[in-house]
Structures are given as C-alpha cells and as structure tokens.
C-alpha cells in the first residue's frame, strides 16, 4: 500500500465564510497576530499500487470526486509504502 496525503483548498478568488468566521473568533480570543484563515480538507488515501499508476489514480479521484474543480484546488503527497 502507498499512503497519499490529499489537501483540498478553496481557490484564492473564492470567498471563504467559514475561514472568516474562524478568523473573527480568533481575534475575539485575542489572537490579533493571525491575519487570515482559509479552511480546507485533508484526506489520507491508501492506494494499492498494483495495476494503474498511483499518481494517475489519485489525480483522477481528486478531479472527479474529492475536489470541486470550479472552486477548489488540490495537491497531494505520495509517501513510501506502508503496511495497512
């Protein structure tokens, strides 16, 4: 198995109301040093590398399901093989 970390974030041009709410709450708690917050998603995938290329599988899964290509960007990190 190969462990893949997937990060999905809103595009910079997209308003992030959840991030704004968290930013406001942090400021209310006295964390004025924090200037902006953007909320995203983190996923760990465990991929069986037999057959198709792992990178091809992950990219396709992100484009078709894990990220909304209209408003979100994604990146991923493929780690060494793990026992799962």
Secondary structure, 3 states (H helix, E strand, C coil): CEEEEEEEEECCCCCCHHHHHHHHHHHHCCCCCCCCCCCEEEEEEEECCCCCCHHHHHHHHHHHHHCCCCCEEEEEEEEEECCC
